[in-house]
Amino acid sequence: MKCLIDTNILVSASLFPASILTQAYFKAVTAPNIGMVCDYSIDEMRRTFNKKFPHKIHVLKAFLSM
């Protein structure tokens, strides 16, 4: 199944790694599923972190490097 991951899911999964939402995210992006994220969502995620969570930019970088 192809799963389009939106910005809200990405932000929540990066900020709350032990949450049920994060577990659902990882299930959506691992085989046999195909997780898809568009460039706009990544840009929006960066803008959201810069605006609302500037002290947690390191969390964003770690999440995006996975």
PDBQT receptor file of N, H, CA, C and O in Angstrom, charges set to zero:
ATOM      1  N   MET A   1       0.841  -1.152   0.000  1.00  0.00    +0.000 N 
ATOM      2  CA  MET A   1       0.000   0.000   0.000  1.00  0.00    +0.000 C 
ATOM      3  C   MET A   1       0.900   1.233   0.000  1.00  0.00    +0.000 C 
ATOM      4  O   MET A   1       1.909   1.273   0.705  1.00  0.00    +0.000 OA
ATOM      5  N   LYS A   2       0.533   2.228  -0.789  1.00  0.00    +0.000 N 
ATOM      6  H   LYS A   2      -0.286   2.195  -1.361  1.00  0.00    +0.000 HD
ATOM      7  CA  LYS A   2       1.251   3.495  -0.784  1.00  0.00    +0.000 C 
ATOM      8  C   LYS A   2       0.585   4.420   0.222  1.00  0.00    +0.000 C 
ATOM      9  O   LYS A   2      -0.638   4.562   0.231  1.00  0.00    +0.000 OA
ATOM     10  N   CYS A   3       1.398   5.050   1.072  1.00  0.00    +0.000 N 
ATOM     11  H   CYS A   3       2.391   4.935   1.064  1.00  0.00    +0.000 HD
ATOM     12  CA  CYS A   3       0.890   5.927   2.120  1.00  0.00    +0.000 C 
ATOM     13  C   CYS A   3       1.539   7.295   1.974  1.00  0.00    +0.000 C 
ATOM     14  O   CYS A   3       2.763   7.410   2.051  1.00  0.00    +0.000 OA
ATOM     15  N   LEU A   4       0.742   8.325   1.767  1.00  0.00    +0.000 N 
ATOM     16  H   LEU A   4      -0.252   8.231   1.705  1.00  0.00    +0.000 HD
ATOM     17  CA  LEU A   4       1.248   9.690   1.710  1.00  0.00    +0.000 C 
ATOM     18  C   LEU A   4       1.251  10.240   3.131  1.00  0.00    +0.000 C 
ATOM     19  O   LEU A   4       0.206  10.318   3.777  1.00  0.00    +0.000 OA
ATOM     20  N   ILE A   5       2.420  10.616   3.609  1.00  0.00    +0.000 N 
ATOM     21  H   ILE A   5       3.269  10.553   3.084  1.00  0.00    +0.000 HD
ATOM     22  CA  ILE A   5       2.577  11.090   4.985  1.00  0.00    +0.000 C 
ATOM     23  C   ILE A   5       2.506  12.611   4.978  1.00  0.00    +0.000 C 
ATOM     24  O   ILE A   5       3.286  13.264   4.284  1.00  0.00    +0.000 OA
ATOM     25  N   ASP A   6       1.573  13.186   5.746  1.00  0.00    +0.000 N 
ATOM     26  H   ASP A   6       0.940  12.656   6.309  1.00  0.00    +0.000 HD
ATOM     27  CA  ASP A   6       1.453  14.644   5.767  1.00  0.00    +0.000 C 
ATOM     28  C   ASP A   6       2.337  15.266   6.846  1.00  0.00    +0.000 C 
ATOM     29  O   ASP A   6       2.925  14.563   7.668  1.00  0.00    +0.000 OA
ATOM     30  N   THR A   7       2.419  16.572   6.828  1.00  0.00    +0.000 N 
ATOM     31  H   THR A   7       1.941  17.143   6.160  1.00  0.00    +0.000 HD
ATOM     32  CA  THR A   7       3.313  17.312   7.712  1.00  0.00    +0.000 C 
ATOM     33  C   THR A   7       2.984  17.108   9.182  1.00  0.00    +0.000 C 
ATOM     34  O   THR A   7       3.895  16.981  10.000  1.00  0.00    +0.000 OA
ATOM     35  N   ASN A   8       1.721  17.075   9.533  1.00  0.00    +0.000 N 
ATOM     36  H   ASN A   8       0.981  17.179   8.869  1.00  0.00    +0.000 HD
ATOM     37  CA  ASN A   8       1.339  16.899  10.938  1.00  0.00    +0.000 C 
ATOM     38  C   ASN A   8       1.860  15.576  11.496  1.00  0.00    +0.000 C 
ATOM     39  O   ASN A   8       2.323  15.513  12.635  1.00  0.00    +0.000 OA
ATOM     40  N   ILE A   9       1.781  14.537  10.695  1.00  0.00    +0.000 N 
ATOM     41  H   ILE A   9       1.405  14.588   9.770  1.00  0.00    +0.000 HD
ATOM     42  CA  ILE A   9       2.290  13.231  11.119  1.00  0.00    +0.000 C 
ATOM     43  C   ILE A   9       3.802  13.294  11.295  1.00  0.00    +0.000 C 
ATOM     44  O   ILE A   9       4.336  12.770  12.273  1.00  0.00    +0.000 OA
ATOM     45  N   LEU A  10       4.486  13.924  10.368  1.00  0.00    +0.000 N 
ATOM     46  H   LEU A  10       4.052  14.350   9.574  1.00  0.00    +0.000 HD
ATOM     47  CA  LEU A  10       5.943  14.037  10.447  1.00  0.00    +0.000 C 
ATOM     48  C   LEU A  10       6.382  14.809  11.690  1.00  0.00    +0.000 C 
ATOM     49  O   LEU A  10       7.293  14.381  12.398  1.00  0.00    +0.000 OA
ATOM     50  N   VAL A  11       5.743  15.932  11.951  1.00  0.00    +0.000 N 
ATOM     51  H   VAL A  11       5.003  16.279  11.375  1.00  0.00    +0.000 HD
ATOM     52  CA  VAL A  11       6.104  16.741  13.119  1.00  0.00    +0.000 C 
ATOM     53  C   VAL A  11       5.832  15.961  14.405  1.00  0.00    +0.000 C 
ATOM     54  O   VAL A  11       6.682  15.912  15.294  1.00  0.00    +0.000 OA
ATOM     55  N   SER A  12       4.678  15.365  14.500  1.00  0.00    +0.000 N 
ATOM     56  H   SER A  12       3.988  15.405  13.777  1.00  0.00    +0.000 HD
ATOM     57  CA  SER A  12       4.327  14.609  15.706  1.00  0.00    +0.000 C 
ATOM     58  C   SER A  12       5.244  13.411  15.915  1.00  0.00    +0.000 C 
ATOM     59  O   SER A  12       5.680  13.145  17.035  1.00  0.00    +0.000 OA
ATOM     60  N   ALA A  13       5.534  12.696  14.844  1.00  0.00    +0.000 N 
ATOM     61  H   ALA A  13       5.180  12.912  13.934  1.00  0.00    +0.000 HD
ATOM     62  CA  ALA A  13       6.405  11.518  14.961  1.00  0.00    +0.000 C 
ATOM     63  C   ALA A  13       7.817  11.915  15.379  1.00  0.00    +0.000 C 
ATOM     64  O   ALA A  13       8.480  11.176  16.107  1.00  0.00    +0.000 OA
ATOM     65  N   SER A  14       8.277  13.071  14.925  1.00  0.00    +0.000 N 
ATOM     66  H   SER A  14       7.738  13.671  14.333  1.00  0.00    +0.000 HD
ATOM     67  CA  SER A  14       9.625  13.499  15.301  1.00  0.00    +0.000 C 
ATOM     68  C   SER A  14       9.686  14.003  16.738  1.00  0.00    +0.000 C 
ATOM     69  O   SER A  14      10.695  13.811  17.418  1.00  0.00    +0.000 OA
ATOM     70  N   LEU A  15       8.632  14.639  17.203  1.00  0.00    +0.000 N 
ATOM     71  H   LEU A  15       7.813  14.795  16.651  1.00  0.00    +0.000 HD
ATOM     72  CA  LEU A  15       8.629  15.204  18.560  1.00  0.00    +0.000 C 
ATOM     73  C   LEU A  15       8.298  14.179  19.645  1.00  0.00    +0.000 C 
ATOM     74  O   LEU A  15       8.743  14.315  20.785  1.00  0.00    +0.000 OA
ATOM     75  N   PHE A  16       7.521  13.156  19.293  1.00  0.00    +0.000 N 
ATOM     76  H   PHE A  16       7.160  13.046  18.367  1.00  0.00    +0.000 HD
ATOM     77  CA  PHE A  16       7.068  12.177  20.278  1.00  0.00    +0.000 C 
ATOM     78  C   PHE A  16       7.420  10.764  19.821  1.00  0.00    +0.000 C 
ATOM     79  O   PHE A  16       6.538  10.019  19.393  1.00  0.00    +0.000 OA
ATOM     80  N   PRO A  17       8.697  10.383  19.903  1.00  0.00    +0.000 N 
ATOM     81  CA  PRO A  17       9.153   9.106  19.351  1.00  0.00    +0.000 C 
ATOM     82  C   PRO A  17       8.539   7.867  20.006  1.00  0.00    +0.000 C 
ATOM     83  O   PRO A  17       8.573   6.792  19.408  1.00  0.00    +0.000 OA
ATOM     84  N   ALA A  18       7.991   7.980  21.193  1.00  0.00    +0.000 N 
ATOM     85  H   ALA A  18       7.963   8.853  21.679  1.00  0.00    +0.000 HD
ATOM     86  CA  ALA A  18       7.419   6.810  21.868  1.00  0.00    +0.000 C 
ATOM     87  C   ALA A  18       5.900   6.726  21.701  1.00  0.00    +0.000 C 
ATOM     88  O   ALA A  18       5.256   5.889  22.334  1.00  0.00    +0.000 OA
ATOM     89  N   SER A  19       5.327   7.576  20.865  1.00  0.00    +0.000 N 
ATOM     90  H   SER A  19       5.850   8.256  20.351  1.00  0.00    +0.000 HD
ATOM     91  CA  SER A  19       3.870   7.623  20.747  1.00  0.00    +0.000 C 
ATOM     92  C   SER A  19       3.330   6.552  19.796  1.00  0.00    +0.000 C 
ATOM     93  O   SER A  19       4.064   5.978  18.990  1.00  0.00    +0.000 OA
ATOM     94  N   ILE A  20       2.049   6.309  19.915  1.00  0.00    +0.000 N 
ATOM     95  H   ILE A  20       1.453   6.776  20.569  1.00  0.00    +0.000 HD
ATOM     96  CA  ILE A  20       1.366   5.373  19.021  1.00  0.00    +0.000 C 
ATOM     97  C   ILE A  20       1.404   5.913  17.590  1.00  0.00    +0.000 C 
ATOM     98  O   ILE A  20       1.514   5.146  16.633  1.00  0.00    +0.000 OA
ATOM     99  N   LEU A  21       1.313   7.216  17.454  1.00  0.00    +0.000 N 
ATOM    100  H   LEU A  21       1.224   7.839  18.231  1.00  0.00    +0.000 HD
ATOM    101  CA  LEU A  21       1.391   7.840  16.133  1.00  0.00    +0.000 C 
ATOM    102  C   LEU A  21       2.718   7.520  15.451  1.00  0.00    +0.000 C 
ATOM    103  O   LEU A  21       2.750   7.247  14.251  1.00  0.00    +0.000 OA
ATOM    104  N   THR A  22       3.797   7.552  16.201  1.00  0.00    +0.000 N 
ATOM    105  H   THR A  22       3.771   7.774  17.176  1.00  0.00    +0.000 HD
ATOM    106  CA  THR A  22       5.108   7.236  15.644  1.00  0.00    +0.000 C 
ATOM    107  C   THR A  22       5.175   5.776  15.224  1.00  0.00    +0.000 C 
ATOM    108  O   THR A  22       5.770   5.453  14.196  1.00  0.00    +0.000 OA
ATOM    109  N   GLN A  23       4.575   4.902  16.002  1.00  0.00    +0.000 N 
ATOM    110  H   GLN A  23       4.092   5.165  16.837  1.00  0.00    +0.000 HD
ATOM    111  CA  GLN A  23       4.521   3.490  15.627  1.00  0.00    +0.000 C 
ATOM    112  C   GLN A  23       3.750   3.319  14.313  1.00  0.00    +0.000 C 
ATOM    113  O   GLN A  23       4.151   2.537  13.451  1.00  0.00    +0.000 OA
ATOM    114  N   ALA A  24       2.651   4.049  14.167  1.00  0.00    +0.000 N 
ATOM    115  H   ALA A  24       2.326   4.684  14.868  1.00  0.00    +0.000 HD
ATOM    116  CA  ALA A  24       1.864   3.990  12.934  1.00  0.00    +0.000 C 
ATOM    117  C   ALA A  24       2.670   4.537  11.760  1.00  0.00    +0.000 C 
ATOM    118  O   ALA A  24       2.607   4.000  10.654  1.00  0.00    +0.000 OA
ATOM    119  N   TYR A  25       3.423   5.603  12.003  1.00  0.00    +0.000 N 
ATOM    120  H   TYR A  25       3.474   6.039  12.901  1.00  0.00    +0.000 HD
ATOM    121  CA  TYR A  25       4.272   6.181  10.957  1.00  0.00    +0.000 C 
ATOM    122  C   TYR A  25       5.280   5.142  10.469  1.00  0.00    +0.000 C 
ATOM    123  O   TYR A  25       5.421   4.936   9.264  1.00  0.00    +0.000 OA
ATOM    124  N   PHE A  26       5.982   4.487  11.396  1.00  0.00    +0.000 N 
ATOM    125  H   PHE A  26       5.867   4.655  12.375  1.00  0.00    +0.000 HD
ATOM    126  CA  PHE A  26       6.983   3.505  11.006  1.00  0.00    +0.000 C 
ATOM    127  C   PHE A  26       6.356   2.307  10.292  1.00  0.00    +0.000 C 
ATOM    128  O   PHE A  26       6.973   1.724   9.401  1.00  0.00    +0.000 OA
ATOM    129  N   LYS A  27       5.151   1.945  10.674  1.00  0.00    +0.000 N 
ATOM    130  H   LYS A  27       4.650   2.419  11.398  1.00  0.00    +0.000 HD
ATOM    131  CA  LYS A  27       4.457   0.862   9.977  1.00  0.00    +0.000 C 
ATOM    132  C   LYS A  27       4.124   1.282   8.546  1.00  0.00    +0.000 C 
ATOM    133  O   LYS A  27       4.188   0.473   7.620  1.00  0.00    +0.000 OA
ATOM    134  N   ALA A  28       3.770   2.550   8.378  1.00  0.00    +0.000 N 
ATOM    135  H   ALA A  28       3.718   3.207   9.130  1.00  0.00    +0.000 HD
ATOM    136  CA  ALA A  28       3.409   3.058   7.047  1.00  0.00    +0.000 C 
ATOM    137  C   ALA A  28       4.613   3.144   6.118  1.00  0.00    +0.000 C 
ATOM    138  O   ALA A  28       4.457   3.057   4.900  1.00  0.00    +0.000 OA
ATOM    139  N   VAL A  29       5.802   3.312   6.669  1.00  0.00    +0.000 N 
ATOM    140  H   VAL A  29       5.929   3.383   7.658  1.00  0.00    +0.000 HD
ATOM    141  CA  VAL A  29       6.981   3.501   5.809  1.00  0.00    +0.000 C 
ATOM    142  C   VAL A  29       7.843   2.249   5.668  1.00  0.00    +0.000 C 
ATOM    143  O   VAL A  29       8.891   2.300   5.025  1.00  0.00    +0.000 OA
ATOM    144  N   THR A  30       7.428   1.135   6.249  1.00  0.00    +0.000 N 
ATOM    145  H   THR A  30       6.577   1.094   6.771  1.00  0.00    +0.000 HD
ATOM    146  CA  THR A  30       8.196  -0.098   6.112  1.00  0.00    +0.000 C 
ATOM    147  C   THR A  30       7.420  -1.105   5.268  1.00  0.00    +0.000 C 
ATOM    148  O   THR A  30       6.193  -1.058   5.178  1.00  0.00    +0.000 OA
ATOM    149  N   ALA A  31       8.173  -2.015   4.654  1.00  0.00    +0.000 N 
ATOM    150  H   ALA A  31       9.169  -2.052   4.727  1.00  0.00    +0.000 HD
ATOM    151  CA  ALA A  31       7.585  -3.019   3.761  1.00  0.00    +0.000 C 
ATOM    152  C   ALA A  31       6.530  -3.836   4.491  1.00  0.00    +0.000 C 
ATOM    153  O   ALA A  31       6.688  -4.146   5.671  1.00  0.00    +0.000 OA
ATOM    154  N   PRO A  32       5.486  -4.174   3.816  1.00  0.00    +0.000 N 
ATOM    155  CA  PRO A  32       5.212  -4.059   2.389  1.00  0.00    +0.000 C 
ATOM    156  C   PRO A  32       4.635  -2.706   1.977  1.00  0.00    +0.000 C 
ATOM    157  O   PRO A  32       4.339  -2.500   0.800  1.00  0.00    +0.000 OA
ATOM    158  N   ASN A  33       4.472  -1.792   2.913  1.00  0.00    +0.000 N 
ATOM    159  H   ASN A  33       4.713  -1.959   3.869  1.00  0.00    +0.000 HD
ATOM    160  CA  ASN A  33       3.943  -0.474   2.592  1.00  0.00    +0.000 C 
ATOM    161  C   ASN A  33       5.046   0.405   2.000  1.00  0.00    +0.000 C 
ATOM    162  O   ASN A  33       6.236   0.152   2.185  1.00  0.00    +0.000 OA
ATOM    163  N   ILE A  34       4.618   1.432   1.292  1.00  0.00    +0.000 N 
ATOM    164  H   ILE A  34       3.651   1.637   1.142  1.00  0.00    +0.000 HD
ATOM    165  CA  ILE A  34       5.545   2.394   0.714  1.00  0.00    +0.000 C 
ATOM    166  C   ILE A  34       5.134   3.771   1.226  1.00  0.00    +0.000 C 
ATOM    167  O   ILE A  34       4.099   4.306   0.829  1.00  0.00    +0.000 OA
ATOM    168  N   GLY A  35       5.945   4.334   2.100  1.00  0.00    +0.000 N 
ATOM    169  H   GLY A  35       6.786   3.899   2.422  1.00  0.00    +0.000 HD
ATOM    170  CA  GLY A  35       5.670   5.669   2.623  1.00  0.00    +0.000 C 
ATOM    171  C   GLY A  35       6.210   6.724   1.685  1.00  0.00    +0.000 C 
ATOM    172  O   GLY A  35       7.356   6.646   1.241  1.00  0.00    +0.000 OA
ATOM    173  N   MET A  36       5.384   7.713   1.384  1.00  0.00    +0.000 N 
ATOM    174  H   MET A  36       4.453   7.777   1.745  1.00  0.00    +0.000 HD
ATOM    175  CA  MET A  36       5.790   8.780   0.468  1.00  0.00    +0.000 C 
ATOM    176  C   MET A  36       5.637  10.123   1.178  1.00  0.00    +0.000 C 
ATOM    177  O   MET A  36       4.644  10.378   1.859  1.00  0.00    +0.000 OA
ATOM    178  N   VAL A  37       6.642  10.967   1.002  1.00  0.00    +0.000 N 
ATOM    179  H   VAL A  37       7.449  10.760   0.449  1.00  0.00    +0.000 HD
ATOM    180  CA  VAL A  37       6.617  12.318   1.562  1.00  0.00    +0.000 C 
ATOM    181  C   VAL A  37       7.012  13.275   0.443  1.00  0.00    +0.000 C 
ATOM    182  O   VAL A  37       8.045  13.090  -0.199  1.00  0.00    +0.000 OA
ATOM    183  N   CYS A  38       6.199  14.286   0.211  1.00  0.00    +0.000 N 
ATOM    184  H   CYS A  38       5.359  14.437   0.733  1.00  0.00    +0.000 HD
ATOM    185  CA  CYS A  38       6.531  15.235  -0.852  1.00  0.00    +0.000 C 
ATOM    186  C   CYS A  38       7.477  16.311  -0.309  1.00  0.00    +0.000 C 
ATOM    187  O   CYS A  38       7.558  16.543   0.897  1.00  0.00    +0.000 OA
ATOM    188  N   ASP A  39       8.180  16.950  -1.224  1.00  0.00    +0.000 N 
ATOM    189  H   ASP A  39       8.114  16.762  -2.204  1.00  0.00    +0.000 HD
ATOM    190  CA  ASP A  39       9.134  17.996  -0.855  1.00  0.00    +0.000 C 
ATOM    191  C   ASP A  39       8.460  19.129  -0.095  1.00  0.00    +0.000 C 
ATOM    192  O   ASP A  39       9.042  19.701   0.827  1.00  0.00    +0.000 OA
ATOM    193  N   TYR A  40       7.228  19.452  -0.485  1.00  0.00    +0.000 N 
ATOM    194  H   TYR A  40       6.755  18.987  -1.234  1.00  0.00    +0.000 HD
ATOM    195  CA  TYR A  40       6.502  20.526   0.194  1.00  0.00    +0.000 C 
ATOM    196  C   TYR A  40       6.321  20.210   1.684  1.00  0.00    +0.000 C 
ATOM    197  O   TYR A  40       6.432  21.103   2.523  1.00  0.00    +0.000 OA
ATOM    198  N   SER A  41       6.045  18.954   2.012  1.00  0.00    +0.000 N 
ATOM    199  H   SER A  41       5.955  18.228   1.330  1.00  0.00    +0.000 HD
ATOM    200  CA  SER A  41       5.851  18.566   3.416  1.00  0.00    +0.000 C 
ATOM    201  C   SER A  41       7.143  18.723   4.214  1.00  0.00    +0.000 C 
ATOM    202  O   SER A  41       7.112  19.146   5.369  1.00  0.00    +0.000 OA
ATOM    203  N   ILE A  42       8.273  18.385   3.607  1.00  0.00    +0.000 N 
ATOM    204  H   ILE A  42       8.299  18.041   2.669  1.00  0.00    +0.000 HD
ATOM    205  CA  ILE A  42       9.556  18.555   4.286  1.00  0.00    +0.000 C 
ATOM    206  C   ILE A  42       9.834  20.040   4.516  1.00  0.00    +0.000 C 
ATOM    207  O   ILE A  42      10.285  20.431   5.592  1.00  0.00    +0.000 OA
ATOM    208  N   ASP A  43       9.565  20.863   3.506  1.00  0.00    +0.000 N 
ATOM    209  H   ASP A  43       9.198  20.545   2.632  1.00  0.00    +0.000 HD
ATOM    210  CA  ASP A  43       9.761  22.318   3.655  1.00  0.00    +0.000 C 
ATOM    211  C   ASP A  43       8.837  22.887   4.727  1.00  0.00    +0.000 C 
ATOM    212  O   ASP A  43       9.248  23.717   5.537  1.00  0.00    +0.000 OA
ATOM    213  N   GLU A  44       7.592  22.435   4.724  1.00  0.00    +0.000 N 
ATOM    214  H   GLU A  44       7.257  21.761   4.065  1.00  0.00    +0.000 HD
ATOM    215  CA  GLU A  44       6.637  22.904   5.730  1.00  0.00    +0.000 C 
ATOM    216  C   GLU A  44       7.051  22.450   7.130  1.00  0.00    +0.000 C 
ATOM    217  O   GLU A  44       6.877  23.184   8.102  1.00  0.00    +0.000 OA
ATOM    218  N   MET A  45       7.589  21.258   7.224  1.00  0.00    +0.000 N 
ATOM    219  H   MET A  45       7.730  20.661   6.434  1.00  0.00    +0.000 HD
ATOM    220  CA  MET A  45       8.074  20.747   8.511  1.00  0.00    +0.000 C 
ATOM    221  C   MET A  45       9.217  21.624   9.029  1.00  0.00    +0.000 C 
ATOM    222  O   MET A  45       9.253  21.966  10.211  1.00  0.00    +0.000 OA
ATOM    223  N   ARG A  46      10.134  21.980   8.158  1.00  0.00    +0.000 N 
ATOM    224  H   ARG A  46      10.105  21.702   7.198  1.00  0.00    +0.000 HD
ATOM    225  CA  ARG A  46      11.242  22.870   8.555  1.00  0.00    +0.000 C 
ATOM    226  C   ARG A  46      10.718  24.232   9.013  1.00  0.00    +0.000 C 
ATOM    227  O   ARG A  46      11.170  24.770  10.024  1.00  0.00    +0.000 OA
ATOM    228  N   ARG A  47       9.763  24.782   8.265  1.00  0.00    +0.000 N 
ATOM    229  H   ARG A  47       9.395  24.345   7.444  1.00  0.00    +0.000 HD
ATOM    230  CA  ARG A  47       9.182  26.079   8.658  1.00  0.00    +0.000 C 
ATOM    231  C   ARG A  47       8.481  25.975  10.016  1.00  0.00    +0.000 C 
ATOM    232  O   ARG A  47       8.591  26.877  10.847  1.00  0.00    +0.000 OA
ATOM    233  N   THR A  48       7.768  24.884  10.234  1.00  0.00    +0.000 N 
ATOM    234  H   THR A  48       7.678  24.151   9.560  1.00  0.00    +0.000 HD
ATOM    235  CA  THR A  48       7.064  24.681  11.499  1.00  0.00    +0.000 C 
ATOM    236  C   THR A  48       8.043  24.608  12.657  1.00  0.00    +0.000 C 
ATOM    237  O   THR A  48       7.827  25.233  13.696  1.00  0.00    +0.000 OA
ATOM    238  N   PHE A  49       9.120  23.849  12.486  1.00  0.00    +0.000 N 
ATOM    239  H   PHE A  49       9.295  23.342  11.642  1.00  0.00    +0.000 HD
ATOM    240  CA  PHE A  49      10.121  23.739  13.547  1.00  0.00    +0.000 C 
ATOM    241  C   PHE A  49      10.792  25.085  13.807  1.00  0.00    +0.000 C 
ATOM    242  O   PHE A  49      11.006  25.459  14.960  1.00  0.00    +0.000 OA
ATOM    243  N   ASN A  50      11.124  25.809  12.748  1.00  0.00    +0.000 N 
ATOM    244  H   ASN A  50      10.951  25.505  11.811  1.00  0.00    +0.000 HD
ATOM    245  CA  ASN A  50      11.772  27.114  12.927  1.00  0.00    +0.000 C 
ATOM    246  C   ASN A  50      10.864  28.105  13.647  1.00  0.00    +0.000 C 
ATOM    247  O   ASN A  50      11.333  28.932  14.429  1.00  0.00    +0.000 OA
ATOM    248  N   LYS A  51       9.577  28.018  13.384  1.00  0.00    +0.000 N 
ATOM    249  H   LYS A  51       9.196  27.346  12.749  1.00  0.00    +0.000 HD
ATOM    250  CA  LYS A  51       8.625  28.954  13.994  1.00  0.00    +0.000 C 
ATOM    251  C   LYS A  51       8.201  28.538  15.403  1.00  0.00    +0.000 C 
ATOM    252  O   LYS A  51       8.206  29.361  16.319  1.00  0.00    +0.000 OA
ATOM    253  N   LYS A  52       7.834  27.268  15.582  1.00  0.00    +0.000 N 
ATOM    254  H   LYS A  52       7.830  26.600  14.838  1.00  0.00    +0.000 HD
ATOM    255  CA  LYS A  52       7.241  26.829  16.843  1.00  0.00    +0.000 C 
ATOM    256  C   LYS A  52       8.194  26.096  17.778  1.00  0.00    +0.000 C 
ATOM    257  O   LYS A  52       8.012  26.118  18.995  1.00  0.00    +0.000 OA
ATOM    258  N   PHE A  53       9.210  25.445  17.213  1.00  0.00    +0.000 N 
ATOM    259  H   PHE A  53       9.357  25.426  16.224  1.00  0.00    +0.000 HD
ATOM    260  CA  PHE A  53      10.117  24.630  18.026  1.00  0.00    +0.000 C 
ATOM    261  C   PHE A  53      11.584  24.919  17.697  1.00  0.00    +0.000 C 
ATOM    262  O   PHE A  53      12.337  23.985  17.422  1.00  0.00    +0.000 OA
ATOM    263  N   PRO A  54      12.007  26.174  17.718  1.00  0.00    +0.000 N 
ATOM    264  CA  PRO A  54      13.394  26.476  17.324  1.00  0.00    +0.000 C 
ATOM    265  C   PRO A  54      14.430  25.812  18.238  1.00  0.00    +0.000 C 
ATOM    266  O   PRO A  54      15.564  25.571  17.823  1.00  0.00    +0.000 OA
ATOM    267  N   HIS A  55      14.045  25.524  19.460  1.00  0.00    +0.000 N 
ATOM    268  H   HIS A  55      13.124  25.720  19.797  1.00  0.00    +0.000 HD
ATOM    269  CA  HIS A  55      14.956  24.877  20.405  1.00  0.00    +0.000 C 
ATOM    270  C   HIS A  55      15.063  23.368  20.167  1.00  0.00    +0.000 C 
ATOM    271  O   HIS A  55      15.847  22.692  20.833  1.00  0.00    +0.000 OA
ATOM    272  N   LYS A  56      14.280  22.838  19.223  1.00  0.00    +0.000 N 
ATOM    273  H   LYS A  56      13.643  23.387  18.682  1.00  0.00    +0.000 HD
ATOM    274  CA  LYS A  56      14.304  21.401  18.950  1.00  0.00    +0.000 C 
ATOM    275  C   LYS A  56      14.719  21.098  17.504  1.00  0.00    +0.000 C 
ATOM    276  O   LYS A  56      14.339  20.066  16.951  1.00  0.00    +0.000 OA
ATOM    277  N   ILE A  57      15.491  21.989  16.904  1.00  0.00    +0.000 N 
ATOM    278  H   ILE A  57      15.800  22.827  17.354  1.00  0.00    +0.000 HD
ATOM    279  CA  ILE A  57      15.957  21.771  15.540  1.00  0.00    +0.000 C 
ATOM    280  C   ILE A  57      16.785  20.490  15.456  1.00  0.00    +0.000 C 
ATOM    281  O   ILE A  57      16.766  19.807  14.432  1.00  0.00    +0.000 OA
ATOM    282  N   HIS A  58      17.507  20.162  16.521  1.00  0.00    +0.000 N 
ATOM    283  H   HIS A  58      17.523  20.717  17.352  1.00  0.00    +0.000 HD
ATOM    284  CA  HIS A  58      18.307  18.932  16.519  1.00  0.00    +0.000 C 
ATOM    285  C   HIS A  58      17.420  17.693  16.374  1.00  0.00    +0.000 C 
ATOM    286  O   HIS A  58      17.840  16.699  15.782  1.00  0.00    +0.000 OA
ATOM    287  N   VAL A  59      16.203  17.745  16.908  1.00  0.00    +0.000 N 
ATOM    288  H   VAL A  59      15.862  18.552  17.389  1.00  0.00    +0.000 HD
ATOM    289  CA  VAL A  59      15.259  16.634  16.771  1.00  0.00    +0.000 C 
ATOM    290  C   VAL A  59      14.845  16.491  15.304  1.00  0.00    +0.000 C 
ATOM    291  O   VAL A  59      14.763  15.382  14.778  1.00  0.00    +0.000 OA
ATOM    292  N   LEU A  60      14.593  17.607  14.667  1.00  0.00    +0.000 N 
ATOM    293  H   LEU A  60      14.660  18.509  15.095  1.00  0.00    +0.000 HD
ATOM    294  CA  LEU A  60      14.231  17.606  13.239  1.00  0.00    +0.000 C 
ATOM    295  C   LEU A  60      15.348  17.000  12.408  1.00  0.00    +0.000 C 
ATOM    296  O   LEU A  60      15.099  16.139  11.564  1.00  0.00    +0.000 OA
ATOM    297  N   LYS A  61      16.568  17.439  12.640  1.00  0.00    +0.000 N 
ATOM    298  H   LYS A  61      16.770  18.138  13.326  1.00  0.00    +0.000 HD
ATOM    299  CA  LYS A  61      17.711  16.920  11.870  1.00  0.00    +0.000 C 
ATOM    300  C   LYS A  61      17.893  15.427  12.077  1.00  0.00    +0.000 C 
ATOM    301  O   LYS A  61      18.165  14.698  11.123  1.00  0.00    +0.000 OA
ATOM    302  N   ALA A  62      17.747  14.966  13.309  1.00  0.00    +0.000 N 
ATOM    303  H   ALA A  62      17.526  15.558  14.084  1.00  0.00    +0.000 HD
ATOM    304  CA  ALA A  62      17.890  13.535  13.590  1.00  0.00    +0.000 C 
ATOM    305  C   ALA A  62      16.782  12.739  12.895  1.00  0.00    +0.000 C 
ATOM    306  O   ALA A  62      17.041  11.676  12.332  1.00  0.00    +0.000 OA
ATOM    307  N   PHE A  63      15.561  13.249  12.935  1.00  0.00    +0.000 N 
ATOM    308  H   PHE A  63      15.351  14.113  13.392  1.00  0.00    +0.000 HD
ATOM    309  CA  PHE A  63      14.442  12.555  12.308  1.00  0.00    +0.000 C 
ATOM    310  C   PHE A  63      14.616  12.466  10.797  1.00  0.00    +0.000 C 
ATOM    311  O   PHE A  63      14.380  11.415  10.201  1.00  0.00    +0.000 OA
ATOM    312  N   LEU A  64      15.029  13.563  10.181  1.00  0.00    +0.000 N 
ATOM    313  H   LEU A  64      15.221  14.417  10.665  1.00  0.00    +0.000 HD
ATOM    314  CA  LEU A  64      15.185  13.576   8.734  1.00  0.00    +0.000 C 
ATOM    315  C   LEU A  64      16.373  12.730   8.264  1.00  0.00    +0.000 C 
ATOM    316  O   LEU A  64      16.413  12.296   7.112  1.00  0.00    +0.000 OA
ATOM    317  N   SER A  65      17.314  12.504   9.136  1.00  0.00    +0.000 N 
ATOM    318  H   SER A  65      17.281  12.856  10.071  1.00  0.00    +0.000 HD
ATOM    319  CA  SER A  65      18.476  11.695   8.735  1.00  0.00    +0.000 C 
ATOM    320  C   SER A  65      18.201  10.197   8.805  1.00  0.00    +0.000 C 
ATOM    321  O   SER A  65      19.005   9.396   8.329  1.00  0.00    +0.000 OA
ATOM    322  N   MET A  66      17.069   9.813   9.397  1.00  0.00    +0.000 N 
ATOM    323  H   MET A  66      16.416  10.464   9.784  1.00  0.00    +0.000 HD
ATOM    324  CA  MET A  66      16.739   8.379   9.501  1.00  0.00    +0.000 C 
ATOM    325  C   MET A  66      16.395   7.796   8.148  1.00  0.00    +0.000 C 
ATOM    326  O   MET A  66      16.093   6.607   8.047  1.00  0.00    +0.000 OA
TER     327      MET A  66
